């Protein structure tokens, strides 16, 4: 059992951290703490999965693992899914990882992909709720001029969230762009 647990911890793909969280549960149940630690030392990058993994670790009372993962997630999580980043920020806040929230908020505001207006709106909402005003302003400015505006429901949600965040100029820019396209 120990050899299998060790192999799983060192060779399992980390592209689906939700499955990694499930593997962690099973390794814990089997008493394979060394394999658990080896798996936790690796860097998952999918923000949805990392958020789920943080939740699982928090629920299991693994505070040191939560802190270590939060720190790595803030600096290494991919920024291609703004909705996933919003979910990860929410889990980081729930875990009390304010430094990680601030670091990830700053990265996301300036570098997240802007192809999904719904995801951008969700990220704006989470940044606002986290009190990350500078990040809200930076993302709103980028979103106004660069977000893909092909989905009417996404545009509507983005406009709503820009206004909720007090970013009226950005909302007006999005409106003009949407009308011109």
C-alpha positions as CSV (number, residue, x, y, z in Angstrom):
1,X,0.0,0.0,0.0
2,X,2.8,2.4,0.9
3,X,4.5,2.0,-2.6
4,X,1.2,2.6,-4.3
5,X,0.5,5.7,-2.2
6,X,4.0,7.0,-2.8
7,X,3.6,6.5,-6.6
8,X,0.2,8.2,-6.6
9,X,1.6,11.2,-4.7
10,X,4.5,11.7,-7.0
11,X,3.1,10.8,-10.4
12,X,-0.6,11.8,-10.3
13,X,-1.4,14.5,-12.8
14,X,-2.4,17.8,-11.1
15,X,-4.5,19.2,-13.9
16,X,-7.7,18.3,-12.0
17,X,-7.1,19.4,-8.4
18,X,-10.7,18.3,-7.5
19,X,-9.5,14.7,-8.1
20,X,-6.4,15.5,-6.2
21,X,-8.5,16.5,-3.2
22,X,-10.3,13.2,-3.5
23,X,-7.0,11.3,-3.6
24,X,-5.9,13.2,-0.5
25,X,-9.0,12.1,1.3
26,X,-8.3,8.5,0.4
27,X,-4.6,8.7,1.3
28,X,-5.6,10.1,4.7
29,X,-8.1,7.4,5.3
30,X,-5.4,4.8,4.5
31,X,-3.0,6.4,7.0
32,X,-0.5,7.4,4.3
33,X,0.6,10.7,5.8
34,X,4.0,10.7,4.0
35,X,2.2,10.4,0.6
36,X,-0.2,13.1,1.6
37,X,2.7,15.5,2.4
38,X,4.4,14.6,-0.9
39,X,1.2,15.3,-2.8
40,X,0.6,18.6,-1.0
41,X,4.2,19.8,-1.9
42,X,3.3,19.8,-5.6
43,X,1.7,22.8,-7.4
44,X,-1.8,22.4,-8.8
45,X,-2.7,25.3,-11.1
46,X,-6.4,25.1,-12.1
47,X,-8.1,27.7,-10.0
48,X,-11.4,25.8,-9.7
49,X,-9.6,22.7,-8.5
50,X,-7.3,24.6,-6.2
51,X,-10.3,26.3,-4.5
52,X,-11.9,22.9,-4.0
53,X,-8.7,21.5,-2.7
54,X,-8.4,24.4,-0.2
55,X,-11.9,23.7,0.9
56,X,-11.1,20.0,1.5
57,X,-8.0,20.8,3.4
58,X,-9.8,23.3,5.5
59,X,-12.5,20.8,6.3
60,X,-9.9,18.2,7.2
61,X,-8.3,20.7,9.6
62,X,-5.0,20.8,7.7
63,X,-4.2,24.5,8.5
64,X,-0.5,24.2,7.6
65,X,-1.4,22.6,4.2
66,X,-4.0,25.3,3.6
67,X,-1.5,28.1,4.3
68,X,1.2,26.5,2.1
69,X,-1.3,25.9,-0.8
70,X,-2.7,29.4,-0.4
71,X,0.7,30.9,-0.8
72,X,1.6,28.8,-3.8
73,X,-1.8,29.4,-5.4
74,X,-1.5,33.2,-5.1
75,X,1.6,33.2,-7.1
76,X,1.3,30.2,-9.4
77,X,-2.3,29.6,-10.3
78,X,-3.1,30.2,-14.0
79,X,-5.1,33.3,-14.8
80,X,-7.0,32.0,-17.8
81,X,-10.3,31.5,-16.1
82,X,-11.5,34.7,-14.3
83,X,-14.6,32.8,-12.9
84,X,-12.2,30.2,-11.4
85,X,-10.0,33.0,-10.0
86,X,-13.2,34.5,-8.4
87,X,-14.0,31.1,-6.7
88,X,-10.4,30.7,-5.6
89,X,-10.4,34.2,-4.1
90,X,-13.6,33.3,-2.2
91,X,-12.0,30.2,-0.8
92,X,-8.9,32.0,0.2
93,X,-11.0,34.5,2.1
94,X,-12.9,31.8,3.8
95,X,-9.6,30.3,4.9
96,X,-8.5,33.6,6.3
97,X,-5.5,33.8,3.9
98,X,-5.6,37.6,3.4
99,X,-2.0,37.9,2.1
100,X,-2.8,35.3,-0.6
101,X,-6.0,37.2,-1.5
102,X,-4.1,40.4,-1.9
103,X,-1.4,38.8,-4.0
104,X,-3.8,36.9,-6.3
105,X,-6.1,39.9,-6.6
106,X,-3.2,42.0,-7.8
107,X,-2.1,39.4,-10.3
108,X,-5.6,38.7,-11.6
109,X,-6.5,42.4,-12.0
110,X,-3.6,43.0,-14.3
111,X,-3.2,39.6,-16.1
112,X,-6.4,37.5,-16.2
113,X,-7.8,36.6,-19.6
114,X,-10.7,38.8,-20.7
115,X,-12.4,36.5,-23.2
116,X,-15.4,35.6,-20.9
117,X,-17.4,38.6,-19.8
118,X,-19.4,36.5,-17.2
119,X,-16.1,35.3,-15.6
120,X,-14.8,38.9,-15.6
121,X,-18.0,40.1,-13.9
122,X,-17.7,37.3,-11.3
123,X,-14.1,38.3,-10.7
124,X,-15.0,42.0,-10.3
125,X,-17.7,41.0,-7.8
126,X,-15.3,38.9,-5.7
127,X,-12.6,41.6,-5.8
128,X,-15.2,44.1,-4.6
129,X,-16.4,41.9,-1.9
130,X,-12.8,41.2,-0.8
131,X,-12.3,45.0,-0.5
132,X,-9.6,45.0,-3.2
133,X,-10.4,48.4,-4.6
134,X,-7.1,48.9,-6.5
135,X,-7.6,45.5,-8.2
136,X,-11.3,46.4,-9.0
137,X,-10.2,49.7,-10.7
138,X,-7.4,48.0,-12.6
139,X,-9.6,45.1,-13.8
140,X,-12.5,47.5,-14.7
141,X,-10.2,49.6,-16.8
142,X,-8.8,46.5,-18.7
143,X,-12.3,45.0,-19.0
144,X,-13.8,48.2,-20.5
145,X,-11.4,48.1,-23.4
146,X,-10.4,44.5,-23.9
147,X,-13.2,42.1,-22.8
148,X,-14.7,40.1,-25.6
149,X,-18.2,41.3,-26.2
150,X,-20.0,38.6,-28.1
151,X,-22.4,37.2,-25.5
152,X,-25.4,39.5,-24.6
153,X,-26.0,38.0,-21.2
154,X,-22.3,38.3,-20.4
155,X,-22.2,41.9,-21.5
156,X,-25.3,42.6,-19.3
157,X,-23.7,41.0,-16.2
158,X,-20.4,42.8,-16.8
159,X,-22.3,46.2,-17.1
160,X,-24.2,45.4,-13.9
161,X,-21.0,44.5,-12.0
162,X,-19.1,47.5,-13.3
163,X,-21.9,49.8,-12.0
164,X,-22.1,48.0,-8.7
165,X,-18.3,48.6,-8.3
166,X,-18.8,52.3,-9.0
167,X,-16.9,52.0,-12.3
168,X,-19.4,54.1,-14.4
169,X,-16.8,55.3,-16.9
170,X,-15.8,51.7,-17.6
171,X,-19.5,50.7,-18.0
172,X,-20.0,53.5,-20.5
173,X,-17.0,52.3,-22.5
174,X,-18.4,48.8,-22.6
175,X,-21.8,50.1,-23.7
176,X,-20.2,52.1,-26.5
177,X,-18.1,49.1,-27.6
178,X,-21.1,46.8,-27.5
179,X,-23.2,49.2,-29.6
180,X,-20.4,49.6,-32.2
181,X,-19.9,45.9,-32.7
